Amino acid sequence: MIDVRESYKEMTLRILSNFQLLELTLKLYIGRAYEFIDLSLNGRMHFDYSISDVENFPLERLLNVFGKLNGNKELLKRLNKLRAQRNHVAHESLIIVTGSEYNKEVVQEKHGEFFYLEDELSECLQLVVEETKALHLGFVKK
């Protein structure tokens, strides 16, 4: 029999890791976009943004900047739906399986929700990677 408590913990840790990867990928996209903007300006205007400007940004701020630099509205819509879920996972998800807070029914319910969240997060992460590749290829071709 599957230990839902352990499975939930493992899934939560995978989701947290994927959110960290998503944040890193967004930072790389933004940093690369800033590089391309600076190169495109060719010194005609001062532009001093770089990846270091967003290194400590949380997901919400990264998504705001990404939305200004990327025209894929459908992807941005999907990413924005992940914001609230990310905050729940990061701040509350492990509390319900520890100590006196353990509630088997809640864990089973969240485990089912996390199954779909994990898939959506993985898909969105892959789409941001593809956008980053497209950004690079689009600039190289010019």
C-alpha positions in Angstrom: 0.0 0.0 0.0 1.2 3.5 -0.9 2.1 5.7 2.1 0.3 8.9 1.0 2.2 10.9 3.6 5.6 10.0 2.2 4.4 10.2 -1.4 3.0 13.7 -0.7 6.3 14.8 0.8 8.3 13.6 -2.1 5.9 15.2 -4.6 6.0 18.5 -2.7 9.8 18.5 -2.8 9.8 17.8 -6.6 7.3 20.6 -7.1 9.4 23.0 -5.0 12.5 22.0 -7.1 10.6 22.6 -10.3 9.5 26.0 -9.1 13.2 26.8 -8.4 14.1 25.6 -11.9 11.3 27.8 -13.4 12.6 30.8 -11.5 16.2 30.1 -12.8 14.9 29.7 -16.3 13.0 33.0 -16.2 16.1 34.7 -14.9 18.2 33.3 -17.7 15.5 34.4 -20.3 15.4 37.9 -18.8 19.2 38.2 -18.6 19.5 37.0 -22.2 16.8 39.5 -23.4 18.6 42.3 -21.6 21.9 41.3 -23.4 20.1 41.4 -26.7 18.5 44.7 -26.1 21.8 46.2 -25.1 23.5 44.8 -28.2 20.6 46.0 -30.4 21.0 49.5 -29.0 24.6 49.5 -30.1 25.5 52.3 -27.7 22.9 54.7 -29.0 21.3 54.7 -25.6 22.5 53.8 -22.1 21.1 50.5 -21.1 22.5 49.0 -17.9 20.1 46.1 -17.1 21.5 42.6 -16.7 20.7 39.3 -15.1 22.1 40.6 -11.8 19.2 43.0 -11.6 16.8 40.0 -11.3 18.9 37.5 -9.4 16.9 37.9 -6.2 13.5 38.5 -7.7 10.7 36.2 -6.5 8.5 34.4 -9.0 5.9 37.1 -9.1 8.4 39.8 -10.1 10.1 37.6 -12.6 6.8 36.9 -14.2 6.0 40.6 -14.4 9.3 41.3 -16.2 9.0 38.2 -18.4 5.6 39.4 -19.5 7.1 42.7 -20.6 9.8 40.9 -22.7 7.9 38.0 -24.1 4.8 38.1 -26.3 3.5 34.6 -25.6 0.3 35.6 -23.8 -1.0 32.0 -23.4 2.2 30.9 -21.7 2.1 34.0 -19.4 -1.5 33.2 -18.5 -0.5 29.7 -17.5 2.5 30.9 -15.6 0.4 33.4 -13.7 -2.0 30.7 -12.6 1.0 29.0 -10.9 1.7 32.0 -8.7 -0.8 31.3 -5.9 -0.1 27.6 -6.1 3.6 28.2 -5.7 3.0 30.3 -2.6 0.9 27.5 -1.1 3.5 24.9 -1.8 6.4 27.0 -0.5 4.7 28.2 2.7 2.1 25.7 3.7 2.4 22.3 2.0 4.8 20.5 4.3 3.0 21.8 7.5 0.0 19.5 6.9 2.1 16.4 7.1 4.2 17.2 10.1 3.5 16.9 13.8 0.1 17.8 15.3 -0.9 19.4 12.0 -1.2 16.1 10.1 -4.5 15.5 8.5 -4.8 12.5 6.3 -7.9 13.7 4.4 -6.2 17.0 3.6 -3.0 15.2 2.5 -5.0 12.9 0.2 -6.9 15.9 -1.3 -3.7 17.9 -1.9 -1.9 14.9 -3.2 -4.4 14.7 -6.0 -4.2 18.4 -6.7 -0.4 18.2 -6.7 -0.5 15.5 -9.3 -1.9 17.9 -11.9 0.2 20.8 -10.6 3.3 18.9 -11.1 2.4 18.2 -14.8 1.4 21.8 -15.5 4.6 23.1 -13.9 6.7 20.7 -15.9 5.0 21.7 -19.1 5.4 25.4 -18.4 9.0 25.0 -17.5 9.6 23.3 -20.8 7.8 26.1 -22.6 9.9 28.8 -21.0 13.0 26.8 -22.1 11.7 26.8 -25.6 11.0 30.5 -25.5 14.6 31.1 -24.3 15.9 29.0 -27.2 13.7 30.9 -29.7 14.9 34.2 -28.2 18.5 33.2 -28.8 17.8 31.9 -32.3 15.8 34.9 -33.3 18.6 37.2 -32.3 21.4 35.1 -33.9 19.5 35.2 -37.2 19.4 39.0 -37.3 
